[in-house]
Every structure is written in C-alpha cells, then in structure tokens.
Amino acid sequence: MISTSPSKDLSLSGVSSPEYILNLIDVACFQLDVNSVFLYGNKKAVSLFKMGDAAFLGTNAWTFFDKNACEEAFQAIQKAILKREVTITEYFCNQAEIWISLHAIPSETGVVLMFTEINEITKARLQLLEEQRRLKLAQELGNIGYFEGLSKTDPLYLSDELYRIYGYQPKEKLFDFELLCSYFHPDDQNLVRQTFEEHRQEKCAFEHSCRIITAQKETKMIHMKMEFLLDITTGLTRFYGVIQDVTVHHLTKAELKESKDLIESVFNASLLGVSLLKPIRNTDGDIVDFRIEMMSRELEKEAGRGDLIGRHYLTEFPGVKPSGLFDVMLKVMETSIPQQTEYHYNYDGFDAWFSSMFVKMEDGLVVTNVNITTRKIAEQEQSKNLMILEQSEELAKIGSWEYDLSSGAFSWSEGMYQLFKLEHTDVPVPEIYLQYAAPEHTDAAEKIIELMKAGTSGFEESLEILVGKIPKVLKIKASIHRDENGRPLKVLGVDIDMTMQVELFRKNELLQKEIFRTILGTQQAERKRIAEDLHNGLGQLLYGVKLSLAKNMLNLFNLSPTDLLKEMQQTDHLLSDAIRESRKLSHKLMPSILEDFGLKAALDDICNQFQLAIVIRTTYTGLEKKWDNYIEVAIYRVVQELMMNVIKHAEATRINLTINANEEVILIQVDDNGKGFDQELVLNKGIGLKAIRNKANLLNGCMAVNSVIGKGTVISVLLPNVIN
C-alpha cells in the first residue's frame, strides 16, 4: 500500500555532516536525481542491497533493481519524482530477501529513498492476518458451538452458535452440564454421561456423536469433542467442549452414497482436463477467487457439469481451500513459478487422486488435471504385495529373482540378499552361483547358469553354497515367462533355503539307523535268552522225561507194580514241570493275562512276581480305556523292563510305579530308592534303557532319566495317547 504526504525539501549532496550521520544510522538511504540516477548511498544501503563499492554512483537505479520484481517500489519512487509527494510503501524485496518499508521523499535534485527493514513486524502481521483468515473461514463454515465449565452443576459458558444449535437465542437461558445433557436423546444420555465421567477422571480428550432434541422438539445430529485441563487458579479440572451440528451432513450421507458410483465412473473415464482461470481481486488487490474462463470437455466430464464457464471457482469447488490447492494457486500467481502436485481430493463430491500443474499465463492461471487414482491404488497394492513378499521370504527363508533374456539383467528380491548375506549395493549376476558354490558343487552351479541364460524351459536344481564358510543347501526352481506369441521373455525363479530340512533328514537317517541297530540287538538278545530258557529249562526237563521213560521201559518187568507206579509218578512230575516251563516261556513272549484280563491285570501280575523281593506301590489313572494292542504291549514291556532294571541293578528296597493316561498322553514313571547311577555312562552304554528309549521314539514318544548316586532314580516315559 502507498501513502503520500505534503512535499518536503531535502538534499544530501555535498553535505559532509549529514553524510557522516547517515552512515551511522541503521536505515538504508539513497539519493536519486529526476532520471533515477544514483547520487548518493550510505553504508547501510550498500550493505543491504549488496551493492559492493561506490561504483554504482552515476548509474541508473533500475540497472541494479528489477522494477518488475518490485513494482510497488518503482511506483512509489516515480510518484515522488513526478508528483513531488512523499510516498510510503511496504513490499517484499527479492534482492535483499526481506520485507522493507520505503519512504520516497522529493528533493531539489530528485528524490531521497529511506529503506527500513520490517521483516519481523511483517511476518507477525501476516501471521495475524492468516489467523484472522482461518477464524473467518471457521465462522463461515458455521454450525459450530463452544462451551466450558468447572463442574457438572456450575453454570457453563456457551457460545452464541451453541445456543442457536439448541434452539435458543444467545444468552436466553442459563445452562449447566446436566441441563446441557438433558437435551440429548434419551437413548444417548447415559452413554454421554458415562463417557464424560470416565474421561474426566483420566483427564483425556474424547469425541462422540449423538442426537439432541432442541427447544423446538427438532431432532439434530451433533458431533461433540471435549478436553479436560487442570485450572491452576482453582486446582479443579476445567472441561472444554465443541459441538458441531452435522444434521445436514447426516441426512445427505445416504444420498451422496447413492450418487458415488455414478460420480466415480465419470472420474475413471476422464484422464486429462485443462482450464483457464482469471483472478478475482478485492479492493486491496488480494486474490480472493478465480473465474472460470475456459474448460476442456474432458474436465467438464471430470466435474460432471457443463455449466461452469463464467462461474467462480471457490464457489463451485470450496474444497480447494481446505485441501491447500488455493494456496498453491496464489503462490504461482505471486511468483510466476509453475507448480506441480499430486493430492487426494475428498471434497465437493470427489474422492480421487489427481496430478495437477499450475502455470501462470499473463494475468491468468492455466490448470491441467490428470486423474491418477488407478495408478495410486496400483502403487499402494504393489507396495502392500512387496511388503507381504518380503515378510513371506524372510519367514520361509526363500528369495525370488528375475533374469531378462534380452538384456541379461539379473534382479533380486530382498530375500535373495538375505540368503547370500549381501548388501544392496552389490550388483547380482548369474555367475554368483558359481562364486558361492561349494567345491564339489561347481558343476551344478554351471548347469544352473547355463539353463538360466538359455531360457528354453523351466528347471529345478539343488546347490550347496558357502556363505561366510557356512554351508547352505538351496533348492532352485525356475519357470519361463513368455509373450503372447510364446517367445521367452524372462526366467523367473525362487531359491529355497533347504539347509534345515536337509540337516533334519540326515539326523533322521542316523536315528533310523540307530533304532534299527538297537532293534536288531534287542531281537538277538531276546532270541539268545529264549534259546537259553529252552535249553536250560524246557530242554532239560524233556531230556529228563526221556531218560525216565527209557528207565521205566527197561524195568517194566523187573519192578513190582508198586515200584513201577512210583517210577511212573516221577515221570509224570517231570512232564508237569515241562508244561509249566513252556507256559512260563510263552507268558514271557506274549503274556496271556494281557489278552484275557487287560492291561491293569497284566501290570499287577508283573508287580506280584517281584513282590517278595521288593516293596512295590502302584498308582493307575485312566487305564479303563481300551488302546490298540501294540500300545498296551508297549506299556507292558516298558514297565516290565524298568522293573527288571531296578531288581537287577538298583539294590533298592522300594519301587513306586505310576501310570497316568489322559486324552493326550500316557505317562509311565518308575522311581526307586536305590543306589542311583552315572547317567552319561549308563545312557550311552546301557542296552536296556536304550531299548526303552528307541521303543518310545518309534511310538513318537520320549524318555527322561533323573538319577542321583546314593539317592535313587526316576525314569519317565511319555507316549502319545492313541485311543482305539
């Protein structure tokens, strides 16, 4: 803005004392003649405008200053020279990059210019204007009321708009919080009060939407936001609330939803639009709106209207302000620098992504719009898929790659860098498989590279690599991506880290071999024991029967009937012993009591056999269920073997046998008070315990041993419960 005052006569040329004084003050000063030629400039002026030394004297001022970039200063100086009036203006000086206040004072020989830096003042003034603009915008939006108070029963302060929302004239009625809540819909009152109390105790803000019934019995939909702050003067908690009447929005929501599909179809069909806008200025010269001078058909299709020519831009599209686009438009008009931006526009019935370019053309603004919603959704989807892929690769220890057959470009996913422990700065090439291949797998690496570069068919290969001297086994699968004519374009592949699986397979092989050897050893020992039982037991008895029968045949006619009867009775006793021995041997192989009377009776039978040698206490739980025969035999044999181990080796006086079966597992536990043993020594060399452990492993079970020398042993076997 330029202001003027009556002319004052001031001349500086040829005066040494004023010149000395002017060099001391913090004001930039120039003197120009009527032709705008520099006659004088003090130190502050030279410094402020970066003029260098005195070489500017005698030159035209507009060779140093761009009059197009500081139009206000140019007009003020010309007015002071031509009309002989003191002129004052404020403007932003691009050369000094600050706000300046200019006093142009006519003199006898031309004009004296006084420049004062007002940067901080102007910034504060602009900030105040911006705050006033925002307040004015909030008032224009309307339907927003405010209240505050200290307690539920103390009087509240209500803004005028809140009175109007409730159906009253401003200050017509005194409100407290309870009265304010009483206007809420009966179905909403309890929830509002409960929410208020909970958040007041925690002193945290909340938002809530509900209905009110106004003084005129009109139902409105409101949105309320409250905050709680400690009042340092009273020590009480003060609450502040804002209520917005959103009834219109609520009522039109359904209607907007119905038209959304139609509007979106128009948006998606329109990719480009061009419009020419002319600025509308107020009395101060500020741009307050734009008039639509020209609009392409594509943009008319995008807007869904053909009647926008000649209308005001902000009136038709008020969302341009809150979205920040209006500020961009003003900046382009002010600086003449084109601006390009991408943004999501969710106003005025739109819900889409756009890319816009704003270019100043003379005193107009050319705007181009491209709907990029599809691209943005694709980018978001691509970003999400990439994140899922990276997470999946990290979890499954896999990596994916792509080889372009035409360019030879080899690209990796994040998972591949992790597999090879490489930085992203390393450029991958197919030959990396050969670089990392273990010495005995170089042929396989060369084959993979050859198949990849040939690109004739998919392949599946295994390769062992060394990553930091640590071996890894990779399973590499590849497929061919072809064009519509079947021509190979790319080789797409995945590398799967099979190291753990291979290691588990090797361990499983070793375990199976160990179990097989143990089973063979157990079978051999069992056969040997059976052979010894047959030889020493049943075989000896049958041999005695044979001798007794031979003796009886020889003495058949030599002995008296009484003596012969005695001899026959002796033979009968031997046969009875042989029968008992055969039953005993059969019972050892497959206890008949298990077949006839069940598992509990068979276990009791084992305990009865050893009861004379040691005290045995038993605890059974869940044995009333019926299992498959192999499970019951396994339980029987495990208990039998554990009891035999205690009798033979433990030197114990007591055994506790516990069997607990639930829906998931069967626990067999035998503990004694014997002498205990060295676990490492016995578990590595003891055949009996190893046989029990392998039997448990075959049934997907396990065995645990806890033995303390001098204090006894506890052995637990856990088997899965497989109910028949």
VENBEL-V792874 format. One record per pair of residues at least 12 apart in sequence whose ideal C-beta (glycine too) atoms are under 6 Angstrom apart, sorted by the first residue. I is the first residue (numbers start at 1). J is the second residue. Records with the same first field share a line. If there is no record, write none. Layout:
# VENBEL-V792874
I=J, J
This chain:
# VENBEL-V792874
2=76, 87, 89
3=88
4=85, 87
5=86
7=84, 106
8=105
10=105, 107, 112
11=107, 108
12=31, 40
13=39
22=42
23=42, 43
27=114, 116
28=44, 45, 48, 115
29=42, 45, 114
30=45, 113
31=112
32=61, 110, 111
33=109, 110
34=81, 110
36=60, 61
37=60
38=56, 57, 59, 61
48=96
49=95
69=94
70=91
72=89, 91
73=91, 102
76=89, 102, 104
77=104
80=104, 106, 111
81=111
84=106
86=105
87=104
88=103
89=102
98=117, 119
99=118, 119, 122
100=115
101=116, 118
102=115
143=244, 245
144=244
145=159, 161, 162, 165, 243
146=159, 242
147=162, 241
148=240
149=177
150=236, 238
152=177, 178
153=176
155=174, 176
156=175, 176
158=175
162=243
165=245
166=183, 214
167=214, 215, 216
168=215
181=193
183=212
184=210, 212
185=211
188=210, 211
192=210
195=208
200=228
203=228
205=227
206=226
207=225
208=224
209=223
220=245, 247
221=246, 247, 250
222=243, 245
223=244, 246
224=243
225=242
226=239, 241
227=240
263=349
266=304
267=352, 371
270=298, 301, 302, 371
271=370, 371
272=298, 370
273=296, 298, 299, 302, 369
274=296, 368
275=295, 299, 367
276=293, 294, 364, 366
277=290, 365
278=291, 293, 364
287=330
289=312, 314
290=313
292=308, 309, 311, 313
295=308
317=348
319=347, 348
329=358
332=358, 360
333=360
336=360
338=359
339=358
340=357
341=356
342=355
352=371, 373
353=372, 373, 376
354=369
355=370, 372
356=369
390=414
393=415
397=497
398=415, 494, 496
399=413, 415, 416, 419, 495
400=413, 494
401=416, 493
402=490, 492
403=452, 491
404=490
405=455, 488
410=428, 429, 430
412=428
419=495, 497
421=467
430=449, 452
433=445, 448
436=465
437=465
438=464, 466
441=463, 464
444=463
445=463
448=461, 476
452=491
455=488, 491
458=478, 479, 480
459=478
460=477
461=476
462=475
472=499
473=498, 499, 502
474=495
475=496, 498
476=495
477=494
478=491, 493
479=492
515=694
518=690, 691, 694
522=691
533=585
537=581
538=578, 581, 582
541=574, 577, 578, 581
542=578
544=574
545=574, 575
548=570, 571, 574
552=567
593=605
594=636
599=623, 632
600=623
602=636
603=639
606=640, 643
610=647
614=655
615=654
616=655
617=656
618=657
619=658
620=659
621=660
622=661
625=723
626=724
627=724
628=724
638=668, 692, 717
641=688, 692
642=670, 715
645=688
646=672
650=672, 674
651=674, 675
652=672, 673, 674
654=673
655=672
656=671
657=670
664=721
665=718, 721
666=719, 721
667=718
668=717
669=716
670=715
671=714
672=712, 713
673=712
674=712
676=707, 708, 709, 710, 711, 712, 713
677=707
679=705, 707
696=717
699=719
700=720
701=718, 719
702=718
703=717
704=716
